Every structure is written in C-alpha cells, then in structure tokens.
Amino acid sequence: MNAAVKPEHLIAEVDNAHLDALEEEAIFILREVAASFERPALLFSGGKDSCVVLRLAEKAFKLKDKAHPSGFKGQLPFPLVHIDTGHNFPEVISFRDQRVAEMGERLVVGHLEDSIAKGTIRLAHPLESRNGHQTVTLLETIEEHRFDALIGGARRDEEKARAKERIFSHRDSFGQWQPKEQRPELWTLFNTRIRPGEHFRCFPISNWTELDVWLYIQREAIPLPPMYYAHPRQVMRRKGLLVPLTDVTPPQDGEAVETVEVRFRTVGDMTCTCPVESPARNAAEVVTETLTVTISERGATRMDDRTSDASMERRKKEGYF
C-alpha cells in the first residue's frame, strides 16, 4: 500500500504539457534575436541553463540528424561565448569543450587572466573571488568582437533583480543596466533599437522555473556536467553552506574537511559556488527533489548573493550577466 515509487514513474504524473509552450516561446525569442541583430552571440558556460538554451537554439536553427554526434546538423547563426575566470570547475570546462567540439560550433572565450595582465582588473589577493570581476572581461569581449546582443540563460525565479528584468534587456554604451529605464514588452513586441556602442542581453528562458529546466532536461535527455548529479566530494561546513575543497577554497582555521554525497544546483566560479547534500543521481530524481525545495538555487548555493539583498542588482547595473 505504501510501497516506494521510483522517481521516473512519478514524472509521468507531472503535467509537463506547459513545456511545449515554454519551448515555443523560447524558440520564438531566439529567432527574433537572430533576425533583429547583426552580431549576436550565445553565452555558454556549460551550466544547466545554458545547456537548455543551447538545445533550444539547435531546435530553432538546425535540422535533426540522428547520425550526427550532437543529434542535429547545421550551424548556429551566432558563436558561443564563455567568460573564463580561471577559477572554473575543471569538470565544467572539460564538458564545455567536449560539447562545442561535437557540435562543431565556434567558441569565443574571454579570459579574466588577460584582463588582469592588462591591468583592467586588480585583485586584492590571489584567492579573492573572481565572480564579480567577470563583468570587466565580459564587456571587453563584447567590445572586441562588437557583439550587439548576448543570449543568456537567466531566469526570473532565480533572484529578485532578475525577476524584474525584461526578456530583451537593454545595456547602455557602458554595458550597464538601468532598471528604471526598461522598455515595455507588450504582446511579444520587442523594441530592439540601439545606438552605436549599446547592446542587448536576451533571455529566452526568463519565464522558466528551476523545475521547468529539469523537466526539460529529463524530457530531452540533455547532457550536463556530471557534478550536477550526486557524487562524493570533500567539503567544509561554513555559514550554513557546504564549501567545496579546492585550491582556491582551502579550509579555514578550525574547519574540518569531510566527504559528503552532494550535487550542484548551479555552477560558477569555484570561490562562491557551493553544492547541496543530495542522493539524486539522474534528472528524474532531481525533478522529484526539486518539487520539494523552497529556496532558489542561487539563494541556497551562492556565497556572493548572500552579501546583501541587493548584491545581484548592483552587479547587473555594472554590466554583469
């Protein structure tokens, strides 16, 4: 009567018909970006949201081909872009390179180390978090390649600042976001006019939730870095978070290192991204787990977003993703 039910059997009971509507909206937005801008690009970090946007881009611009390693043939009408802080998880970088290679797409990588060498970024100390400094390298990459639109995987349910941002988010000539000067978006009509030096950030999955993302990953069998699923990892317990043991996040005085079964809900710079305890080893189990969570993935795992309630909005005003 109370026998355990396998997670994959529960998925069928979840009404995911809305995924078709979300997919259709996202594909429409991607095609609108390609039609409206001369030099768009897609931000691809290897994280789950960018992997979903990449699959949507394949559906929007490519033909299905089971014989192709990626399952699609053709070329995207824009390059992929990644800002490498030098403190990214090695598993994510390996996955990024493997995915790009099998797709045959062009990848533009902006290296934060180059910005440090030029003097446009100055670190207070070698182990300082580089997450916020990505903005400088991102804007330099945009200027170098003259991108006029960047497609990202940000979602409104992640954080308060992202919740009030438009799908087509205007950036001024300094790369900054002005939340009080956002353009209206009525009936899916987007004002994409820009002056020289300005650009847009476009978010096709802005209306998706974390649960929607995982349902789509499960339905489409989208490959992800293995760290998104349960695995043993050495961590330290610090201020309610599990801080992974790495070269740039060593244990502090008095901290004990323990091995815990964890998974990452989001991935980013190693200095500010933390895993959560979880036994979920596949997408179906993650969906079941996500149905019960009450804290967004950024709120539960990102040290940089805990500095203040306005930390994300401040970074976005400066030009952050």
N, C-alpha and C positions, 0 to 999 in steps of 0.2 A: 504493500500500500504506500509506504514512504520510501521506496527504493530510489537510489540515486539515479539521476538522469544525466546523460552525457551532454556537455555543452553544445555539441554540434546538432543535437536533437532539439535543443531549445531555440536555436537560431531560426528554424523553420516557423516557430510560433511568433517571432518578432515580425511585425508588419514593416517590411522594408521597401514597400512599393514606392515610398516617397523618394528612394534613392534615384529612381528613374527621372523624377522631376528635378532633383538637385543636379544630377549629371547633365540633363538637358540645359539647365541654366548655366552651368559652368562651361560647357562647350560653346554655348552662345557667346559668353563673355570672352572666351579665348579667341574666337573668330572675330569678334568685334575689335579686340586689341590688334590682331594681325591686319585688319582692314583699315584701322584708324591711325596707325603709327608707322613711321618709316624704319625705325631701328629698335624694335622691341627685343627683349631677352627674357628668359625664364630662370628665376633663381632656383638652383637645385643644390641642396646641401646633403642629400642622402637621407634626410629625415622623413618621417612617415607622411607628413602633409605635402612635402614637395614631391614625394613618390606618387601620391594620389594625383596631384596636379599634372605630373608628367604623364601618367596613364591617360588622364583626360585630354591632354594635348595630343597624344598618339591617336586617340579616338577622333579628335577634331580634325586632324590634318593627315593622317596616314590610312593605309589600307591594311586590313587584317591579312596576315600571311603566316600560317602555322609552320611553314618551313623556315621562317626567319627566327634567329635566336631570341629576339625580343617579342615575337608574335605579331609584329607589324612591319610593313615595308614602306619605304619613302623617307622623306627628310622633313623635319620640322622647319617652319619658315622663320625660325629665330634660333640663336645659340643658347646654350645653358651657361649660367654664371654661378660661381661659388666664391665666397669670401673666406679664405683660409686663414684662421687666426694663428696657426702654428701650434695651437693647443686643442685641436680637434681629436676626438677619439679615433685611434688608428683603424678600428673596425669600420667606422663610417667612411673614412677616406678610401679604404680598400673597396668597399661596396660601391661608392660613388664612381670610382674609376672603372670598375667591372661593368656597371650598368651603362655608363656612357660608351664604353668600348663595344658592347654587344648591340647597342642601338646605332652606332656609327654617327653620333652627333658631335658637334663642335662644343668644346667646353672652354670657357674663359675663366681663369682662376685669378682672383686678386689676392695677393699675399700681404698679410699685415707686416711681415718682416721687411718687405720692400718699403712700406711707409715708415717703419722705424729707421731704416737705413737712410731715407731721405730727410728724416728729421721732422716729418709732419705728425708723427706720433712719438710721444716721450712717456716711457713707463716709469712709475715711481720706484718700482723694484722688479726684478726679473719674474717673480711669481704673481705679480698683480694680474687680476682678471682682465683678459683682453676683449671680453664680450662687448663692452661699451665702445671700445676703440675701433670696432669693425666699421662704424659709421664713416670714419675718415677714409679708410681703404675702399669702402663701397662707393663713396662719392668720387674718389679718384678714378676708380674703374669706370664709372658712368661717364665721366668727362673724357677719359682716354678713348673709349670706344663710341662715344657720342650716342649712347642709348637714350631713347626718348620715352621708353616705357619698360618697367620691370614687372614681371608677373610673379607673384608670391603666393605662399600657402597660408597666410594669416587668416584666422577665423575670429568672429566676433565673440564666441563663447570663451575664448582663452583669457581675456583680460579686459579691464574696463576701458582703457584707451582704445583698444582695437574694436570694442563694441560700438563706439560712436564714429568710427572711420568709414568713409564711403567705399564702395567697391572699386570705383575709379578715383584714386586719391591723388590730388594734385600736389606737386612739390615745386617750390619756387626756385629761382636761379641759384640759391644757396643749398638746395636739396632739402629744405626744411618744410615741415608740415604745419599748416596754420589751422587748427581745429575750428576756429570761429569763422573761417572763410571758406568752408567746404561748399562744393557746388551741389545743387539739388539733383536727385536722381529719381525722376518720375517716369513710370511706365516703361522702365528699362531703356530710357533715352539718356545717353551719356554725353556730357559736354567735354570733348577731348581736345579743345583748342589750347595750344600752349605757345608761349613766346620763346625765342631762342634762349637756350640755356636751362629751360624748365623741363620737367619730365613728370610722368605719372607712375604710381605704383598701383597695380591692378590685382585684385584678389578674387579669383573665380570661386573659391570655396568659402567665402566670407560667411555665408548663411548656414554652413555645415556645423555640426557639433562633433565632439570627440567620438561619440558613439556612431554618428554617421560615417566618420572616417574609417573606423574599424569595421563597420558593417560592409563598407565598400571594399576595403582591403580583403576581407574574408570572401566576399562575393566574386571579386575579380582576380583573386589569388595573386595579389601584387607583392613582389619580393621586397623585403625590408632587411636592414642590417640585423644580424642575429641578436644584438643586445636589446631589441625591443621585446624579446621573449625571455622567460625565466632562465637564469643561469647563475652559477655561484660566482660571487665577486667579493673581494676584500674591501671593506668599508669601515668608516668611523662614524659613530653617532655624535652629531653636532647640532645643537639648537633645534632638535626635532627632525633633522634630516639625516639621511644616510649619505655621507660624503665618500665617493669612491677613492680608493688609494691609487694615486698616480704620481708621476714625477713632479707634477706641478701642484698637487694637493696632498702633501705629506701629512702625517699625523701631528697634531699639536701636542704640547706638553700635557701629559696625563691622560691622553686619549688611547684607548685600546683598539687594536685592529682585529676585526672579526670577519669570518667568511659567512655571507648570508646569501640565500637564494633571492635574487632580485630581477627586475626588468626595468627598462627606462620607458617612461611615458612620453618623453621628449628628449631630443639630443641637441647638444650645442657645445659651447666652449667647456672644456673639462673642469675649469676653475669654478663654474657656477651651476653645473647640471648634476642633479642627484637622482639615483634610482629609487624605486619603492619596492618593498618586500612583496613578492608575488610568486605563485606557483604556475601562472599561466604560460603555457609552452606553445600555443598556436593562436591564430586570430580568433577562432571560435571561443576559446577560453578567455581571451582578453575582452571580447564583447560581453560575455557573461559577467566579468569583473567590473567592466565599465558601467554596466547597468546599476551598480550599487554605489558608485563613488559620488561624493558631494563636493569635492574640491577640484578645480580645474587642474590640468596637468602642469601649468606654469606655477600656480599657487602651491602645488604640492611638491614641486621638484626644483624650482629655480631660486637660487640664493640671491641673485641680482634683483629679483622682483620683490624681495622682502625688505629692501632697504627703506622704502616708503610706499604709500598708496599711489603716488604719482610718478614712480620711477620709470615706468614704461612710457607714459605720456611725455615726460621730459626727454627721454632718448629719441622718441619719434619726432618731436619738434626739431631735434638737432639733425635728423636725417636717417635715423635707424630704420630697419626693415619695415 
